[in-house]
Structure formats: C-alpha cells, structure tokens
Amino acid sequence: MPYAAITYRVKPGHEEEIAQIFGGFQRVDTPALPGADGEQAGRLLGTGVFIKDDILVRVIHYEGEFAAVGRHMAAQKGVHLLEEKLAPYLAEQRDTSSPQGFAAYFRDATMRSIAQLSVETHPAAQG
C-alpha cells in the first residue's frame, strides 16, 4: 500500500496557527476513491501532516490510483475550506479554487518517492 507526500512552503513562525487549521480539518466524505469511469479506483487509508519551520508535508497512505486521490480531494468541501484558511500562511500563493487548479498543485507538489518499505516487503516475511 503506497504512500505519497505533498509539500507546502509556509511562512515560518506560524506553526501553531497552521496546526489549529489542520486540527479542525473536515475529513473527506468517504475513503473510497472514484475513478474517472465512476468505479472505485482505490481507497484513502490515512493521512498525516507534519510541519517544521517553513515546510509542511502531508503524507497520504492509499490503495489504488494516486490520480484518484487528487481528483477525490479536489471535490471535497473540507479541503477547499482548509485551503482558504491556510492561504495567509503560504509562502507561495496558488490557485486551488477549481478542480483543475487543485489537481495541478497536487501533482506539482508531490514529492518524489525514493523508498517505501513495509512489513510485507521485509526479507523475513518472504521466508
């Protein structure tokens, strides 16, 4: 089950305000990720958000197509409310008001994955 990480550049010194914003985050309406054809393309298994100085990282644990995660998040009211509240603290403004704008940011802010290890891939589990 893969992980993805999305980065945000934020203004340093606002860690508590940003933590409060994420603390009140309205979760997605369903963890099921619809595909372009309307069929289920995966599931959102969990997220974690981390901040240090001017870097905020959202880690996403999911099954299925990663593109479906972006499409699903772009359609969520809670995500857009969070984006509005977060905007004053962003070091670089971006337009996430439309599904296309959100998808572009989501795609461009995704960190390159260089390793993903799990108990299932551990050599001891293969024996």
N, C-alpha and C positions, 0 to 999 in steps of 0.2 A: 504494500500500500504506500504510494508515493507521498512525498512532502513537497511543497513549494514555498518560497519565501518572497514576499513583496516588500520593497523598501519605500520609505518615505523620508525625505530630508525635512527636518523640522528646525524651528528656531530654538537654540539651546536656552536652558533656563526655564522651560515651561513643562517639565516632566510631570508635575503634579496636576496641572490643568489638563494635559493630554490623558493622563491616567484616569481622571474623572470622566472625561468624554468616553473613553473606551469602557469604563465601569458601568455606564448607563446604556451601552450598546443594545439595540433591539435585535435579537437573533433572527436569522432567516426563518421564513415561514415553514420551510421543510428542508431536511437534509438531502432529499432526492434531487439529483441534478438532471433536468430535462435536456435531451439532445436537440439538435436542430430539427429532427423529424418528430419531436414530441415524445418519443420514447425515452425511458430513463437511460442516461448516459453515464451515471455514476452516483456517488454519494459523498457528501461533505461529512467527514468523520470528526473533525475538530479543528480548532484554531488556537493559536497562542500569539500574544502581542508583547513585544519587548522594546524597551527604549533605553538609550544611553547617549547622553549629550545631544547631538543633532541627528541621530539616526534612530528611526523607528522601523521595526521589522515585524511583519505579520506572517506567521508560519501557518500554512494550511495543510492539513492531513486529509487526503481524499482518496477515493477509488474512481477509476474510470478516466474520462477525458478531461484534461486540465482546461481546455477551452470552455467546457460546460460549466466549470466553476466560475469563470469570468462572466459568462452570459447570465448565470443564475444570480450572482452578486449584483450585477448591473440592474436587475429587475427588482431588487429589494428596497423597500421604502426606508428601512432602518439604516441601510448602507448610505443612502443619499442624505439622511439626517446627520449621520456621523460625519460625512464629507463636508457638509455645511459648517458644522461646529468645529471641525479640525482646520478649516481653511485659514483662519487668522494665525495659526501656529506653523503653517507650512513655509519653508524657506523658498520654495518654488511653487508658484500657483499653477494649477492645471484645471482643465475643464472636464469634469466628470458628470456634468448635468444630463448629458444624453447617454443612451446605451453605447453609442459608438465612441464617444469621448472616454467613457469609463473603461470600455474594452481596450482602447488604445493605451490608456495609462496602465491598466492592469498588465497588459502584455509587455510594455516597455519597462515597467518597474520590477518585473520578475527577475530574481537573482538566478545566476547560473548555478545549477546543482553540480557539485563535484564529487559528492559521496552520499549515499543513502544506505545505511546499514540497519538490519533488523535481526531479530532472533531467528526468523525463517531462513535468512541467508548466512547465518553463522555456521562455520565448518562443523561444529559439534552437532548441529541439528541435521546435518546431512548423513550422519553415520547411522 
